[in-house]
């Protein structure tokens, strides 16, 4: 692939070739064919060319012509008029100081509202009101008329029949949210330093070597096929691969240093997955032998141990708090995601979590509640401690489908539903939350389109063009949505409104 560079012509040879060098530098330099140069070229000219870099050197393919600046010649002529210019004049009317309104005469002055007394206005309204046989003072006081006297409030409440009160739902309190961990954002200072020290014709190979040797082999194969199709000599594969192998150790050390320095800056808030990946990459023999990497390796390993212990304690504290306030589904999901691999779940906390889970799987609980709890407990470490005595009274097809999918993980609960766990096939995985699908808007009818075009119909928005959102299925919120953030899911089954 050719690249564009700027060169400076240094001398002309008798055979029609020219020597050149990079503009403003001593290297690189070479020889080009004089036939590709524009007429009138001389020593010292700087021009932009298309050059192709290969193992044999740099070959100048063509000269890039700069865009010529064009000046706009289209102008507008200003035609003058020799007639005398008559300016427009105006004369403002004098302002009356007594009234404050221009043009009003003293006889036409309007009375001020403050001059009219409020008593006079009330008298006028009283005169205009129609009267009956007696005076306004003879009106009878309002009363109930022929209706019997209403009973007092206490008597009315006593005679009211007692109504059954609906169950009142109280959402459990929210858990405090911990700050979100930061993801690793590595720099490129060390990598750029290494690439700057490599000759320019080897930099494309070095950039490919950072992606792996497989990327170098694939790119070399594609380039040789293109050269063979054009009838040009191909690049030696063994030499290019050996060059990439020689450059790879320096590049790997530089890439790790960029990631390690970024991890050390955010060591207190960095995500454990990114921190573990940086520490695991330090086991490379090339990185272990480098003197600049050893202090960083020691600091990151010590920081990983401290962060892991701290995250483990926070993990247990969050599970305990979720169990105490009744958020069972959230506690089960947290129990299935330990920050430390191979950590033993506390026996006392596991017993409390299993009892709280069994209290939510009662016969009178809703099927959606059963689905949410089963999906969470199937992947928690307390599923072997769970004991359920009876299935729910209302078994829906969605609940049966969930039990069949999780039968290999919950064989005791599967027997209550008459499902036998075969133990064959791939183990089930936790469901991921999905977004509801959107239905594309239907095309508007011709009559509706004509109505929209009219001014009267433009006031109201057309209903036909409003995109409809498909409602999720009945089992979607309970199975796939995170139940930890929904108060109705994490509440005990007894407090759920009917």
C-alpha positions in Angstrom: 0.0 0.0 0.0 1.4 3.4 -1.0 1.8 6.4 1.3 2.2 10.1 0.6 5.3 11.8 1.8 7.1 15.1 1.0 10.5 14.9 -0.7 13.2 17.4 -1.8 15.0 17.0 -5.1 18.8 17.1 -4.4 20.5 16.5 -7.8 19.9 15.5 -11.4 21.8 12.6 -13.0 22.8 12.3 -16.7 20.7 9.2 -17.2 17.4 11.1 -16.4 17.0 10.1 -12.8 17.0 12.4 -9.8 18.2 11.9 -6.2 15.9 12.9 -3.4 15.6 13.0 0.4 12.8 13.5 2.9 11.9 17.2 3.1 13.8 18.9 5.9 15.6 15.7 6.9 18.6 13.6 5.9 16.9 10.2 5.9 15.2 8.5 4.1 16.7 9.2 0.7 16.7 7.5 -2.7 16.5 7.8 -6.5 13.4 8.4 -8.6 12.6 8.3 -12.4 12.7 11.8 -13.9 9.8 11.1 -16.2 7.3 11.4 -13.4 8.4 14.9 -12.4 6.6 17.9 -13.8 8.4 20.0 -16.4 10.6 22.7 -15.0 11.6 20.8 -11.9 14.9 21.9 -10.4 17.2 21.1 -7.5 15.7 22.1 -4.1 12.0 21.7 -5.2 9.7 20.2 -2.5 6.8 18.2 -3.7 4.3 15.6 -2.4 4.6 12.1 -3.9 3.1 8.6 -3.6 5.7 6.2 -2.3 5.6 2.4 -1.7 7.7 1.0 1.2 9.1 -2.6 0.9 12.2 -4.5 2.1 14.3 -3.3 -0.9 13.7 0.4 -0.1 11.3 3.2 -1.0 10.0 3.5 -4.6 8.4 6.8 -5.8 5.4 6.0 -7.9 4.0 9.4 -8.9 3.8 13.1 -8.0 0.7 14.4 -6.3 -0.5 17.6 -8.0 -1.5 20.3 -5.5 -4.8 21.9 -5.9 -4.6 25.3 -7.7 -6.3 28.1 -6.0 -9.1 29.7 -8.1 -10.3 33.2 -7.6 -13.9 34.1 -8.1 -14.3 36.5 -11.0 -18.1 36.8 -10.8 -18.8 40.3 -9.3 -21.9 42.4 -9.0 -21.7 45.9 -10.6 -23.2 48.8 -8.6 -25.2 51.0 -10.9 -25.5 54.6 -9.5 -28.3 57.0 -10.0 -27.5 60.6 -10.8 -30.8 61.9 -9.6 -30.9 63.9 -6.3 -31.6 61.8 -3.3 -34.8 62.7 -1.4 -34.5 61.5 2.2 -37.6 60.3 4.2 -38.4 62.6 7.0 -40.8 62.3 9.9 -42.2 64.6 12.5 -43.3 63.3 15.9 -46.5 64.7 17.5 -46.1 66.7 20.7 -46.8 64.9 23.9 -49.5 66.1 26.3 -48.0 66.5 29.7 -51.4 66.5 31.5 -52.7 63.1 30.3 -49.5 61.4 29.2 -51.0 60.2 25.9 -50.0 61.7 22.6 -52.9 63.1 20.5 -55.5 63.2 23.3 -57.3 66.5 23.9 -58.4 67.7 27.3 -62.1 67.2 26.5 -61.5 63.6 25.4 -59.5 62.5 28.4 -60.6 59.2 29.8 -61.5 58.9 33.5 -59.0 57.1 35.6 -60.1 53.9 37.2 -58.9 55.1 40.5 -61.4 58.0 40.3 -64.4 55.6 40.5 -65.2 54.6 44.0 -65.7 51.0 44.8 -69.0 51.8 46.7 -70.5 53.3 43.5 -69.7 50.1 41.6 -71.4 48.0 44.2 -74.4 50.2 44.1 -74.7 49.9 40.3 -74.6 46.2 40.5 -77.2 46.1 43.2 -79.5 48.3 41.1 -79.2 46.1 38.0 -80.0 42.9 39.9 -83.7 41.8 39.5 -85.7 41.7 42.7 -88.7 39.6 43.7 -91.7 40.4 45.9 -89.8 41.3 49.0 -86.6 43.2 49.6 -83.2 41.7 49.6 -83.2 41.8 53.3 -86.4 39.6 53.4 -84.8 36.5 51.8 -85.3 33.3 53.7 -82.2 31.6 55.0 -81.1 28.5 53.2 -82.0 25.2 54.7 -82.7 21.5 53.8 -86.3 22.2 52.7 -88.4 19.1 52.8 -85.4 16.8 53.2 -85.0 15.3 56.7 -82.1 16.5 58.8 -78.9 14.8 58.0 -77.3 12.7 60.7 -74.1 13.8 62.3 -70.8 12.5 61.1 -70.4 10.1 64.0 -73.8 8.6 63.4 -73.2 8.2 59.7 -69.9 6.4 60.3 -71.6 4.1 62.8 -74.4 3.0 60.4 -71.9 2.5 57.5 -71.3 -1.3 57.0 -67.7 -2.5 57.5 -65.8 -3.0 54.3 -62.9 -5.4 53.9 -59.7 -3.4 53.7 -57.3 -4.1 50.8 -53.8 -5.3 51.7 -51.4 -2.4 51.8 -48.1 -2.9 50.1 -45.0 -1.4 51.6 -41.8 -1.5 49.5 -38.7 -2.7 51.3 -36.0 0.0 51.9 -33.4 0.5 49.3 -29.8 -0.7 49.7 -26.9 1.8 49.6 -25.3 1.7 46.2 -21.5 1.3 46.2 -19.5 3.4 43.7 -19.1 1.8 40.3 -15.6 0.4 39.6 -13.5 2.2 36.9 -12.5 0.3 33.8 -8.8 0.3 32.6 -7.9 3.1 30.2 -4.3 2.5 29.1 -2.1 5.2 27.6 0.3 4.8 24.7 3.5 6.7 25.8 5.8 3.7 26.0 4.5 2.2 22.8 5.0 5.4 20.8 8.5 5.7 22.2 9.4 2.2 20.9 7.8 2.8 17.5 9.7 6.1 17.1 13.0 4.3 17.6 12.2 1.7 14.8 13.0 2.6 11.2 10.1 4.0 9.2 9.9 1.1 6.8 9.6 -1.4 9.7 6.8 0.5 11.6 3.9 -1.1 9.7 5.2 -4.5 10.6 5.7 -3.5 14.3 2.1 -2.2 14.5 0.9 -5.5 13.1 3.1 -7.4 15.6 1.2 -5.8 18.5 -1.9 -7.5 17.2 -0.2 -10.9 17.2 1.9 -13.0 14.8 -1.3 -14.3 13.1 -2.2 -10.8 12.0 1.3 -10.4 10.5 1.0 -13.7 8.6 -2.5 -12.8 7.3 -1.4 -9.4 6.1 1.7 -10.7 4.5 -0.2 -13.4 2.6 -2.8 -10.8 1.3 0.0 -8.4 0.2 1.9 -11.1 -1.7 -1.2 -12.3 -3.4 -1.8 -8.7 -4.6 1.8 -8.3 -5.8 1.6 -11.6 -7.6 -1.5 -10.6 -9.4 0.2 -7.4 -10.6 3.3 -9.3 -11.8 5.6 -7.7 -9.2 8.1 -9.6 -7.0 6.6 -10.8 -3.6 8.1 -10.1 -0.2 10.1 -12.9 1.5 7.8 -14.4 4.2 10.6 -15.8 6.3 12.4 -12.4 6.5 9.3 -10.5 7.4 8.2 -12.9 10.1 11.7 -13.0 11.6 11.7 -9.1 11.7 8.3 -9.2 13.5 9.6 -11.8 16.0 12.6 -9.5 16.8 10.4 -6.5 17.4 7.8 -8.3 19.4 9.6 -8.4 22.8 10.1 -4.7 23.0 6.6 -4.0 21.9 5.1 -6.4 24.5 7.1 -4.8 27.3 6.0 -1.3 26.2 2.3 -2.3 25.9 2.4 -3.8 29.4 4.0 -0.8 30.9 1.3 1.5 29.5 -1.4 -0.8 31.1 0.4 -1.2 34.4 0.9 2.5 34.9 -2.8 3.2 34.2 -3.7 0.4 36.6 -1.5 1.8 39.4 -3.1 5.3 39.0 -6.6 3.9 39.6 -5.6 1.1 42.0 -8.2 1.9 44.6 -11.2 2.1 42.2 -10.1 -0.2 39.3 -12.3 -3.1 38.4 -10.9 -6.4 39.7 -11.2 -8.0 36.3 -8.9 -5.5 34.7 -6.4 -5.6 37.6 -6.2 -9.4 37.5 -5.6 -9.2 33.7 -2.6 -6.8 34.2 -1.1 -8.9 37.0 -1.6 -12.2 35.0 0.1 -10.6 31.9 3.1 -9.9 34.2 3.9 -13.6 34.3 5.4 -13.3 30.8 9.2 -14.1 30.9 10.0 -11.1 28.8 8.3 -8.8 31.3 9.8 -10.6 34.3 13.3 -10.1 33.0 12.9 -6.4 32.3 14.2 -4.2 35.1 11.7 -1.4 34.6 8.8 -3.8 35.1 9.8 -5.4 38.4 8.8 -2.6 40.8 5.4 -2.3 39.0 4.8 -6.0 39.2 5.4 -6.1 43.0 3.1 -3.1 43.6 0.3 -4.4 41.5 0.4 -7.9 43.1 0.3 -6.4 46.6 -2.6 -4.1 45.5 -4.5 -7.0 44.1 -4.4 -8.9 47.4 -5.6 -5.9 49.3 -8.4 -5.1 46.9 -9.6 -8.7 46.8 -9.9 -8.9 50.6 -11.7 -5.6 50.7 -14.2 -6.5 48.0 -14.8 -9.9 49.7 -15.8 -8.1 53.0 -18.0 -5.7 51.1 -19.7 -8.6 49.3 -20.6 -10.4 52.5 -21.9 -7.1 54.0 -24.1 -6.4 51.0 -25.6 -10.0 51.2 -26.3 -9.6 54.9 -28.0 -6.2 54.5 -30.2 -7.6 51.6 -31.3 -10.5 53.7 -32.2 -8.3 56.7 -34.5 -6.0 54.7 -36.2 -8.8 52.7 -34.5 -8.4 49.3 -34.0 -12.1 48.8 -33.6 -12.1 45.0 -30.9 -9.5 45.2 -29.1 -11.4 48.0 -29.2 -14.6 45.9 -27.8 -12.9 42.8 -25.0 -11.4 44.9 -24.2 -14.7 46.4 -23.7 -16.2 43.0 -21.1 -13.6 42.0 -18.2 -13.8 44.5 -15.3 -11.4 43.9 -12.8 -14.0 45.1 -12.5 -17.3 43.2 -12.9 -20.3 45.4 -14.2 -18.4 48.4 -16.1 -20.5 50.9 -19.6 -19.1 51.7 -20.2 -18.6 55.5 -22.3 -21.3 56.9 -24.4 -19.1 59.2 -25.2 -16.6 56.4 -26.0 -19.5 54.0 -28.5 -20.9 56.5 -30.3 -17.5 56.9 -30.4 -17.0 53.1 -31.8 -20.5 52.6 -34.5 -19.9 55.2 -35.5 -16.5 53.7 -35.6 -18.1 50.2 -37.9 -20.9 51.5 -40.2 -18.3 53.1 -40.8 -16.8 49.6 -41.6 -20.2 47.9 -44.9 -20.8 49.6 -48.1 -22.3 48.0 -49.9 -19.0 48.1 -47.1 -17.1 46.4 -47.6 -15.8 42.9 -46.1 -17.7 39.9 -44.0 -14.7 38.9 -42.5 -14.7 42.4 -41.6 -18.4 42.1 -40.0 -17.8 38.7 -37.8 -14.9 40.0 -36.7 -16.8 43.1 -35.9 -20.0 41.3 -33.9 -18.2 38.6 -31.8 -16.6 41.3 -31.3 -19.6 43.7 -30.4 -22.0 40.9 -27.0 -20.3 40.5 -26.4 -19.5 44.2 -24.2 -21.5 46.6 -27.2 -22.2 48.9 -29.3 -24.1 46.5 -28.4 -27.4 48.2 -29.7 -26.1 51.6 -33.1 -25.1 50.2 -36.1 -27.1 51.4 -39.6 -26.6 49.8 -42.6 -28.6 51.0 -45.3 -27.9 48.5 -45.7 -26.4 45.0 -47.8 -23.3 44.4 -51.5 -23.6 44.0 -51.5 -21.8 40.7 -49.0 -23.4 38.2 -48.6 -21.5 35.0 -47.0 -22.8 31.8 -44.2 -20.2 32.3 -43.4 -21.6 35.7 -43.4 -25.2 34.4 -41.0 -24.2 31.7 -38.6 -22.6 34.2 -38.6 -25.7 36.4 -37.9 -27.9 33.4 -34.9 -25.7 32.5 -33.5 -25.7 36.0 -34.3 -29.3 36.9 -30.6 -30.4 36.8 -29.7 -27.7 39.4 -32.8 -28.0 41.6 -33.8 -31.7 41.5 -35.8 -31.5 44.8 -38.0 -28.8 43.6 -38.4 -30.4 40.2 -39.9 -33.5 41.8 -42.6 -31.4 43.4 -43.7 -30.4 39.9 -43.4 -33.9 38.5 -40.3 -33.1 36.5 -37.5 -35.6 36.4 -33.9 -34.3 36.1 -32.1 -36.3 33.5 -28.7 -34.8 34.0 -27.9 -34.9 30.3 -27.0 -32.0 28.0 -25.4 -28.7 28.7 -26.0 -27.1 32.1 -28.3 -24.1 32.1 -26.9 -20.6 32.3 -28.4 -17.5 33.9 -30.8 -15.5 31.8 -29.7 -12.1 30.6 -32.1 -9.1 30.7 -33.5 -8.3 27.2 -34.9 -5.1 25.8 -38.5 -5.0 24.5 -38.8 -5.2 20.7 -40.1 -2.2 18.9 -42.8 -2.5 16.2 -42.1 -0.3 13.1 -44.7 2.4 12.5 -47.4 1.5 10.0 -47.7 3.6 6.8 -50.4 6.3 7.1 -53.6 5.8 5.0 -54.2 8.2 2.1 -57.1 9.9 3.9 -54.9 10.4 7.0 -52.1 11.8 4.9 -54.5 14.3 3.3 -55.9 15.3 6.7 -52.4 16.0 8.0 -51.7 18.3 5.1 -54.7 20.5 5.9 -54.1 23.4 8.4 -56.9 22.2 10.7 -55.5 18.7 11.1 -52.0 20.1 11.7 -53.0 21.1 15.3 -53.4 17.5 16.5 -50.6 15.0 16.2 -51.5 11.9 14.0 -52.0 8.8 16.0 -51.2 6.5 13.1 -47.6 7.6 13.0 -46.9 7.0 16.6 -44.6 4.0 17.1 -46.0 1.4 19.3 -43.9 -0.5 21.8 -44.5 -4.2 22.3 -45.2 -5.1 25.9 -43.0 -7.8 27.3 -44.3 -11.3 27.9 -45.9 -12.2 31.2 -42.8 -14.1 32.5 -40.3 -11.6 31.2 -40.1 -9.2 34.2 -40.0 -12.0 36.7 -37.4 -14.1 34.9 -35.1 -11.9 32.9 -35.3 -8.5 34.6 -33.1 -7.9 37.7 -35.4 -8.4 40.6 -33.1 -6.6 43.0 -34.2 -3.2 41.7 -37.9 -3.9 41.8 -39.6 -3.4 45.1 -42.5 -5.7 44.3 -40.3 -8.7 43.5 -38.1 -8.5 46.6 -41.0 -8.0 49.0 -42.1 -11.0 51.0 -44.8 -13.1 49.4 -47.3 -12.3 52.2 -47.1 -8.6 51.6 -47.8 -8.8 47.9 -51.1 -7.1 47.0 -53.9 -9.3 45.7 
